[in-house]
Amino acid sequence: EDIKTNSFSGILGRVTPHDLTRITMLLDNMRGEMRRRKHGHQTLIISLFIATVILLSHYCLEEIHTDENWSLNKVIGMMKARCHESKIRISDYAKATGMCSRTLLRRFKAMFGIGPTEYLQRLRIGKAVVLLQNTLLTNEAIASQCGFYNSSHMWKAFQKHLKCSPADLRSGAAEY
């Protein structure tokens, strides 16, 4: 049967009436097994669930994401996961999203008003602030965990962006 011309319209979208009947039957069988609770019912329920997922997976087409927001979200996710690393290159992020570095810089700046390097610096500062306010770690240890080269590098970033020192934040003399 042609899925597009003979499909169930509604919440399940393109699922054919035949497959919808099969899915309903599988779900009814799972419900029945959960009520009966005979020996081995968990295994049968898992098998029925897997059969349902496989049947539904035929209707999930993998889409190629060309949306620039999706690409930028991917970059931000990578930045958050790797902000503790001190040597991160924009070209690595660009390559992961299939863009050239210049395109990534342009799109990032258009979306957020700052470049990816500045965004990464702000992530690092935010992480450092949390550690300064909630741990007894040394400034050197915090700098290392947040991707700064050393505590002096972290101090300069704080002065530039927050107009205070890490010590001011730790003592409560300044707020973030």
C-alpha positions in Angstrom: 0.0 0.0 0.0 1.1 3.5 -0.7 1.8 5.2 2.7 1.2 8.7 1.5 -2.2 8.1 -0.1 -3.6 5.6 2.3 -2.4 6.8 5.7 -4.0 7.6 9.0 -4.3 11.3 9.5 -4.0 12.6 13.0 -1.5 12.4 15.8 0.4 9.5 14.3 0.8 11.3 11.0 1.8 8.8 8.2 1.1 5.5 10.0 -1.0 3.3 7.7 -4.3 1.9 9.1 -2.8 -1.6 8.9 0.3 -0.7 10.9 -1.8 1.3 13.4 -3.9 -1.9 14.0 -0.6 -3.9 14.5 0.7 -1.2 17.0 -2.6 -1.2 18.9 -2.5 -5.0 19.1 1.1 -5.0 20.4 0.2 -2.4 23.0 -2.9 -4.4 24.1 -0.7 -7.5 24.4 1.8 -5.5 26.6 -1.1 -4.3 28.8 -2.4 -7.8 29.2 1.0 -9.2 30.1 1.4 -6.5 32.7 -1.9 -7.5 34.3 -1.3 -11.3 34.2 2.3 -11.1 35.6 3.1 -14.7 34.7 6.6 -16.0 34.9 8.8 -14.3 32.3 6.3 -11.5 31.7 9.0 -8.8 31.8 10.8 -10.5 28.9 7.7 -10.7 26.8 6.8 -7.1 27.5 10.2 -6.0 26.5 9.9 -8.0 23.3 6.5 -6.5 22.5 7.9 -3.0 23.2 10.9 -3.6 20.9 8.5 -4.9 18.1 6.5 -1.7 18.5 9.5 0.6 18.3 10.8 -1.2 15.2 7.5 -0.9 13.5 7.3 2.8 14.3 10.9 3.3 13.3 9.9 2.6 9.7 8.1 6.0 9.8 11.0 8.0 11.1 13.0 9.4 8.3 16.4 10.7 9.1 16.5 14.3 8.2 19.5 16.3 7.2 19.6 19.4 9.4 20.4 22.4 7.4 18.9 24.8 9.9 21.6 27.2 11.0 20.2 27.3 14.5 20.7 23.6 14.8 24.3 24.0 13.7 24.9 26.7 16.3 23.2 24.7 19.0 25.6 21.9 18.2 28.5 24.2 18.5 27.2 25.5 21.9 26.8 21.9 23.1 30.3 21.2 22.1 31.6 24.3 23.8 29.8 23.4 27.1 31.2 19.9 27.0 34.8 21.1 26.2 35.1 24.5 27.9 37.5 23.0 30.4 40.1 22.5 27.6 42.5 25.4 27.1 43.3 24.7 23.5 40.1 24.7 21.5 40.1 25.9 17.9 37.1 27.4 16.1 38.0 25.4 13.1 37.2 22.2 15.1 33.7 23.5 15.7 33.3 24.6 12.1 34.4 21.2 10.8 31.9 19.4 13.1 29.0 21.4 11.7 30.1 21.3 8.1 30.8 25.0 7.8 34.0 26.9 7.1 35.4 28.9 10.1 34.4 32.2 8.5 30.8 31.1 8.0 30.6 29.9 11.6 32.0 33.2 12.9 29.5 35.2 10.8 26.5 33.1 11.8 27.4 33.0 15.5 27.9 36.8 15.6 24.6 37.4 13.8 22.7 35.1 16.2 24.4 36.0 19.6 26.0 39.4 18.9 29.4 38.0 20.0 31.8 35.6 18.4 32.3 32.0 19.5 35.6 32.9 21.3 33.9 35.5 23.4 31.0 33.0 24.1 33.5 30.4 25.2 35.2 32.9 27.5 31.9 33.7 29.1 31.2 30.0 29.7 34.5 29.6 31.3 34.0 32.6 33.5 30.5 31.4 34.6 32.0 28.0 35.5 34.8 29.7 37.4 32.3 31.8 39.4 30.4 28.8 40.5 33.6 27.0 41.6 34.8 30.2 43.4 31.6 30.6 45.3 30.9 26.9 46.1 34.3 25.3 46.6 37.5 25.7 48.5 39.6 25.0 45.4 42.6 27.2 44.8 42.4 29.8 42.0 45.0 27.8 40.1 42.9 24.6 40.3 39.8 26.5 39.3 41.6 28.1 36.4 42.8 24.7 35.2 39.3 23.1 35.5 37.7 26.0 33.5 40.1 26.1 30.6 42.2 29.1 31.5 45.9 28.7 31.0 46.6 29.7 34.6 45.2 31.8 37.5 46.7 35.0 36.0 44.8 34.4 32.7 41.6 33.8 34.7 42.3 37.0 36.8 42.6 39.1 33.5 39.4 37.6 32.1 37.6 38.5 35.3 38.9 42.1 35.3 37.9 42.5 31.6 34.4 41.0 31.8 33.3 41.3 35.4 35.4 44.3 36.6 36.5 42.4 39.7 38.9 39.8 40.7 38.3 36.1 41.6 39.1 36.9 45.2 36.4 39.6 45.3 33.8 37.1 44.1 35.0 34.4 46.5 34.9 36.8 49.5 31.5 38.2 48.5 32.9 41.7 47.9 31.6 41.5 44.3 28.6 39.9 42.7 28.2 38.0 39.5 
